[in-house]
Amino acid sequence: MLLSAVGVLALAVQAPAAGAADPVATVLMSPEAGLLMTMPAGIDGVASVVNSSTASAEVDVEAVQSLVGNSVIVDGGNRSVEFVDSGNLLAGVLSINQEAGNMNQQANVRSIAVAMADGGFGDVQIGVNTLQELRNNSLTVGGVSDTSVTIANSFNNGSGIVGINQTAGNMNQQLSVVAIGIGLNVGPDAVQIGDTQLGQIGTDADNQRTDDGLLDTGHNSLTNSFNDFSGIAQVSQVTGDMNRVTQVVGVSLTTMSAP
């Protein structure tokens, strides 16, 4: 089973003319888009990264998951993971991995680069390369298994970047990536480049599953969560076996100086 989500977003904001109040770079998208970013253009934390007449912000992410030549025997039973009444009023970056199975691979990768161009040339580049390899594995399931993953009453009224991977199965691969490149106070000839490559090795035929009893039952639940949340949220819930899930979000953002 393959589920992939890729988003690349490029935004530009014009700063006020000379003599005006200190510019504030604000990017506001609709709640459906799920992105809200507000950044004062002169804060020390940004200026200390890069501050010159020309500047470059480059984000490169290489993420590899490999599961090859393994064998798992499961005797059945119930397995569950829950995230309940947590993460509300969050402000910041939070990454969570929960698993109740065997030989699962989970990762949340966040990479952010910021450059201040001082009105000159700005170059913002994002590159993401992911690979998931799943082959020559065997899984034997005996008896009946009831698996469930749950998120309830969580992450409400929060803001920031959230990634949560949950699985109650076996031999699953879950990968969530956020790459953000920001160029502040760049000139009109700023360059924004984004490139994303998703790779997978192995198919269903390359792995073997044997059921000695009745088939498993799985339940995924996401209730009363992420209400009034602003930012980037990545959620992966898996109750089966030998699944691969990849989520990649790339954001390239510049604020421009007045001509």
C-alpha positions in Angstrom: 0.0 0.0 0.0 1.4 3.4 -1.0 0.1 6.8 0.3 2.2 9.9 -0.7 1.5 13.6 -0.2 3.8 16.2 -1.7 3.4 20.0 -1.5 5.7 22.7 -2.6 4.7 26.3 -1.8 6.3 29.5 -3.0 5.2 32.9 -1.6 6.4 36.5 -1.9 5.5 39.4 0.3 6.2 43.1 -0.6 7.7 45.1 2.3 6.6 48.8 3.0 8.5 51.6 1.3 11.5 53.4 2.9 10.6 55.5 5.9 7.6 53.4 6.8 7.4 51.4 10.0 9.5 48.3 10.4 8.2 45.8 7.9 6.5 42.6 9.1 6.5 39.6 6.8 3.1 38.0 7.2 1.9 35.1 5.2 -1.7 34.1 5.9 -3.5 31.4 4.0 -7.0 30.1 4.5 -7.6 27.5 7.3 -8.2 24.9 4.6 -4.6 25.4 3.4 -3.3 24.9 7.0 -0.5 27.5 6.9 0.0 30.6 9.1 3.4 32.2 9.4 4.1 35.6 10.9 7.7 36.9 11.2 9.1 40.4 12.1 11.6 41.2 9.4 14.3 42.5 11.8 14.3 40.1 14.7 17.8 39.3 16.0 17.3 35.5 15.6 16.9 35.9 11.8 19.6 38.5 11.3 22.2 36.4 13.1 21.8 33.6 10.5 22.8 35.5 7.4 22.9 39.2 6.9 24.6 40.5 3.7 23.8 42.2 0.4 23.4 38.8 -1.1 22.2 35.8 0.7 21.3 32.1 0.2 19.0 29.8 2.1 19.4 26.2 1.1 17.6 23.2 2.6 18.6 19.7 1.6 17.0 16.6 3.2 18.1 13.1 2.6 15.9 10.5 4.3 16.3 6.7 3.9 14.3 3.8 5.5 15.3 0.2 4.7 13.8 -3.0 5.9 15.2 -6.0 4.1 15.3 -9.8 4.7 13.5 -10.0 8.1 11.0 -12.5 9.5 8.3 -11.8 12.1 5.9 -14.3 13.7 2.9 -12.8 15.6 0.6 -15.0 17.8 -2.3 -12.5 17.7 -3.7 -10.4 20.5 -4.7 -6.8 20.8 -2.4 -3.9 20.1 -3.2 -0.2 20.4 -1.7 3.3 20.6 -3.4 6.4 21.8 -2.7 10.2 21.9 -5.4 11.7 24.0 -6.0 15.1 25.6 -2.5 16.3 24.7 -0.8 18.9 22.6 -3.5 21.5 23.1 -2.4 25.2 23.0 0.9 24.0 21.4 3.3 26.7 20.1 6.4 25.4 18.4 7.6 22.2 16.8 6.5 18.7 18.0 7.4 15.3 16.6 5.8 12.1 17.9 6.3 8.4 17.0 4.1 5.7 18.5 4.1 2.0 17.7 2.8 -1.2 19.2 3.9 -3.7 16.6 7.2 -5.2 15.4 10.0 -3.9 13.2 8.3 -0.6 12.3 10.4 2.4 11.0 9.1 5.9 11.8 10.7 9.3 11.3 9.8 13.0 11.5 12.4 15.3 9.8 12.2 19.1 10.0 14.8 21.4 8.3 14.6 25.2 8.2 17.0 27.7 6.7 16.7 31.5 6.9 18.8 34.2 5.1 18.6 38.1 5.3 19.6 39.6 1.9 19.7 43.3 2.8 17.9 44.2 -0.4 20.2 42.4 -2.7 20.0 39.1 -4.6 18.4 36.3 -2.7 18.5 32.6 -3.5 16.2 30.1 -1.7 16.5 26.5 -2.6 14.8 23.4 -1.3 15.8 19.8 -2.1 14.1 16.7 -0.6 15.1 13.2 -1.5 13.4 10.2 0.2 13.8 6.5 -0.2 11.8 3.6 1.4 13.0 0.0 0.8 10.8 -2.9 1.8 11.5 -6.3 0.4 12.3 -9.9 1.1 10.4 -9.9 4.4 8.1 -12.5 5.8 5.3 -12.1 8.3 3.2 -14.9 9.9 0.1 -14.0 11.9 -1.5 -16.6 14.1 -4.8 -16.1 15.8 -7.0 -13.0 15.7 -5.5 -9.5 16.2 -7.5 -6.4 17.0 -5.4 -3.3 16.3 -6.3 0.4 16.8 -4.6 3.8 16.6 -6.3 6.9 18.1 -5.9 10.7 18.3 -8.6 12.4 20.4 -9.1 15.8 21.9 -5.6 16.9 20.9 -3.7 19.7 19.2 -6.6 22.2 19.5 -5.9 25.9 19.4 -2.3 25.3 18.7 0.2 26.7 16.1 3.5 25.4 14.7 4.7 22.3 13.0 3.3 18.9 14.2 4.2 15.4 13.0 2.7 12.3 14.5 3.2 8.7 13.2 1.1 5.9 14.8 1.1 2.2 14.0 -0.2 -0.9 15.7 0.9 -3.1 12.8 4.2 -4.8 11.7 6.9 -3.9 9.3 5.5 -0.5 8.4 7.5 2.5 7.2 6.3 6.0 8.0 8.2 9.2 7.0 7.2 12.8 7.4 9.3 15.7 6.1 9.0 19.5 6.4 11.6 21.6 4.6 11.3 25.4 4.8 13.6 28.0 3.1 13.1 31.7 3.9 14.7 34.7 2.3 14.1 38.0 4.0 14.4 41.5 2.4 15.5 40.2 -1.0 15.6 42.1 -4.2 13.2 41.7 -7.1 15.5 39.2 -8.9 15.2 36.7 -6.1 15.3 33.0 -7.1 13.1 30.3 -5.6 13.8 26.7 -6.5 12.2 23.5 -5.2 12.8 19.9 -6.0 11.3 16.8 -4.4 12.0 13.1 -5.2 10.2 10.2 -3.6 11.7 6.7 -4.2 10.5 3.3 -3.2 12.0 -0.2 -3.7 9.9 -3.3 -3.3 6.4 -4.3 -4.1 3.8 -6.5 -2.5 5.2 -9.5 -4.4 8.6 -8.9 -2.8 7.2 -9.6 0.7 5.3 -12.6 2.1 2.5 -12.6 4.6 0.8 -15.8 6.0 -2.4 -15.8 8.0 -2.9 -18.9 10.2 -6.2 -17.7 11.6 -8.8 -15.1 10.9 -7.8 -11.8 9.3 -6.9 -8.9 11.6 -9.3 -6.1 12.3 -8.0 -2.5 12.4 -9.5 0.8 13.6 -8.1 4.3 12.8 -9.6 7.2 14.7 -9.0 11.0 14.6 -11.7 12.9 16.6 -12.1 16.4 18.0 -8.5 17.3 17.2 -6.7 20.1 15.3 -9.6 22.5 15.8 -8.4 26.1 15.2 -4.9 24.8 14.6 -2.6 27.0 12.4 0.6 25.8 10.8 1.7 22.5 9.3 0.2 19.2 10.6 1.3 15.7 9.3 -0.6 12.7 10.6 0.0 9.1 9.6 -2.1 6.3 11.1 -1.5 2.6 10.2 -3.1 -0.5 11.6 -2.1 -3.0 9.0 1.2 -4.6 8.0 4.0 -3.8 5.4 2.6 -0.4 4.5 4.7 2.6 3.4 3.6 6.2 4.0 5.5 9.3 2.9 4.5 12.9 3.6 6.6 15.8 2.2 5.9 19.5 2.6 8.3 22.0 1.1 7.8 25.8 1.7 9.9 28.5 -0.1 9.2 32.0 1.2 10.7 35.4 0.4 10.0 39.0 1.5 11.0 41.7 -1.0 12.5 45.1 -0.3 10.7 48.2 -1.8 12.1 49.3 -5.2 
